[in-house]
Amino acid sequence: MNLNHRIKKRKKALESINELVNNASHLVLIHYSCESFYNVESGYTPRVTSIAVRYYNTAQTKSFSIHKLAEIKKIPFEDIEQNYDDLEKEMLKEFFQFVKKHKSYNWLHWNMRDLNFGFEALENRFRVLGGRPETIDDEKKYDLARLLIDIYGVGYIGHPRLEKLIEKNKISNRDFLDGQSEAVAFANKEYVKLHMSTLKKVDVFHSILDKVASGNLKTNAKWYEPYGLSPQAVYEAIKDHWIYAVVILLLGAVLGAVIPFIFDLLTNNKPN
């Protein structure tokens, strides 16, 4: 990648983070759990089990889940599977009603980008079940996973990135399930467990966003990696570091004291 382009992408990503945080009252974080991509017939959208949407400024979370609806409708957990379509449709209907009221909000997510896993997948699943989904403008969607790559570089953390970030930054992973564990939980009809993991992940996104915005996110990236090693890139890296501000401050103080002294010296030494 062209180094100038890399620097511009980093700057744009940081600006996006700042804009999102500064407009906290209109920012929500979203994640959802679903059937494993590998356990569905080719071309079919995976079934959705639960969705969590967290308000950034209050940390309050709105959740949508099939097991909650089953409880409300007094359907025994062992009968959820045979009522799955109806429960899923009702859950998605509630979710898209929520979307309709929050179209002006910014939506921060983690890799929700396509028909396998993403906003499009949720929309398609609702259409399959006979619903008419509300859509969110693409300009309102922000992929935290991509923003982190743009800011810190592609090698900023190991894989799987989310789990490694949690470990690196000592973020609680209670109730967190990785992809393989989620697939097992779905197969075992552990819908509550899946939902708890979904709730945990939006909480993790919140913590990561806070750390990025405050400049405290710990990564494996070397100081120069987000910029490259060109003279301009090195300058940008130094400029972004707090030491740069200290050096500029000290240099300004020194020059402020020295320049008047030199001027007086030259003036006093002028021949009459």
Number of C-alpha atoms within 10 A of each C-alpha: 6 8 15 14 11 18 20 15 18 21 14 15 21 18 13 14 21 16 13 22 17 13 14 16 14 17 21 26 25 24 26 27 25 21 18 21 16 9 10 12 9 8 9 14 23 22 20 24 26 27 24 25 26 23 20 24 15 10 14 11 17 15 20 22 25 28 23 18 17 19 12 9 10 9 15 10 14 9 10 20 11 9 13 17 17 14 22 25 20 18 23 27 18 14 22 20 12 14 17 13 10 15 15 13 20 22 25 26 24 21 14 22 15 11 17 16 21 17 21 18 20 27 19 19 22 25 14 14 14 10 16 14 20 17 14 19 12 10 8 13 17 22 14 21 16 15 20 22 17 22 23 22 21 14 15 20 20 13 10 10 13 18 17 15 21 17 13 14 15 10 14 13 15 9 14 20 21 11 12 9 12 23 21 15 18 19 13 9 16 16 23 17 15 27 28 17 24 27 24 20 24 27 23 21 23 19 16 22 21 16 14 17 17 10 9 12 17 17 16 15 14 12 13 17 18 24 26 20 13 12 9 14 19 16 14 16 19 15 13 11 11 9 11 14 13 11 11 12 11 12 12 12 11 11 11 11 11 11 11 11 12 11 10 10 11 10 10 10 8 7 5 4
